[in-house]
Amino acid sequence: MTTLTVLRADGATRAVPLAPPPAFARPRTPLASRVAYAAAHVVPKAHADNTPGQPAEIDWDATLAFRHHVWSWGLGVADAMDTAQRNMGLDTAATRELISRSAAEAASVGGRVVVGVNTDHLDDEVVSIEQVVDAYAEQLHHAEDAGAGAVLMASRHLARVAQSADDYRRVYREVLSKAGAPVVLHWLGTAFDPALEGYFGSTDTDVAAATLLQVIEANRDRVQGVKMSLLDADAEIAVRRRLPASARMFTGDDFHYVGLIEGDDEGHSDALLGAFAALAPNASAAIQALDRDDVDEYRRILGPTEELSRQVFAAPTYYYKTGVAFLSWLNGHQAAFQMVGGLHAARSLPHLSRIVELANGSGALERPELAAARWHELLTINGVDTTVTDAAAATPAEAAVEAPSSEAVPA
C-alpha cells in the first residue's frame, strides 16, 4: 500500500494510506442547477524574482492552462480577484494583461469569465470620492472592452475616504451608471482584508447590509448579483432572502459553502469561491449531482471538502492563496510551488501537511501518486525524513479513506 507522510506541528511524522484518484467525470452538458465560478490564482515563472515587492512575471501558459482546466469541468472563472493576489503581489500591468488574456481564452472555448474591477491602480493611498469613481470606471471599461463580465470589488480607497453610507451609495450609483452590462458587487470581509473594515458605512453587519441592499434596489438593471465573503453564513442567508428576484447571491464563504449552495426552502446561493479553484472536479461533480436532484450525493462529494477549505482559509485568512497554489502544484497544474511576491512562504510545513492530509481524504488529489511524490520531495528538501514514520499513529479507522465518486457518465 502506498502511504503518505504527514508532519505534525511538533515535527513528528506518521504515515496514512494514499487514497485512489476520485472517479469524477466532466459534464457533457452545461451545469444547470447552480452558477459556479472558481476564483483562479496566477502561476509565476519559476525562475523569476518572485520576492516581495517585485513586479509579477507570469507564466502565461500555465496560468491560462489552469483556466482551461476549470472551464473543462463546467465552471466559470472569476479572474483578477483576490485569489489572483490583487493587492498582494499582482501589479497593475500584470492585472490588466491577465484580464485581457483570460477573456480572450474564455471566448475561444465559450467559457464563462468575470473579472475584478477595483481602484488599486491609483498611486496615492488617499484620494477623493471623484477619483474613486473615475478609477473604478477606468478599470470597468478595460474589462468590458476585453469582453469580460465585471465584479465590482471592494475598494480600499473608498473605505478610506467614505464618511458615511451616503458616500457608498453615491459611488456605486455613479459607477454602475457607466456599466455596459449588469455587474456583480463584492462585499469582502476583514478576515480577507483588514483595510476594508466598516465597508458600506458601518462595522455593524446588519447596518452595512441595509446599505448594500439599497444600492442593489436602486440599480436593479445594473446589478446581476452580489458576492458575500464575510465567512458568516447567517448574514449571507439574511441578505439572500432580501435580494430582489433579479439579483443572485454568489457565496464567497469558504467555510460554509456546502449548506449555502444546497440552500433551503427559501432559496440557495450560487458560488464564486477561491476554494473552487482548488476543487474544480469536486465542485463540478457535486453540482452534477444536484442537477440530477441527488442531494445525498452532492453532500457526499462536497461535504468532506469543507474541512479542507477551512484549513486552506485558516487565519490569517488572507494567506489562503498559498494553499490554493500549493494544491495546484500537487495536482500537476504548475511545475513549481512558487507565487508572485514570495507568498509561497506564507504558510508553515505543518499547515501544508494538514492540507495534503485533508485533500487526500476528500478526493481533492487529482493525481495522488504525483501529489505524494511532490510532497515528499518538499519534506526532504526541508530536512524531514519521510522514510521513518510512526505508522502506529494512524489507526485503521483513522487511515480508512474512501475517495468520493460520481455517477456521471464519463465524457
Disulfide bonds with the S-S distance in Angstrom:
none
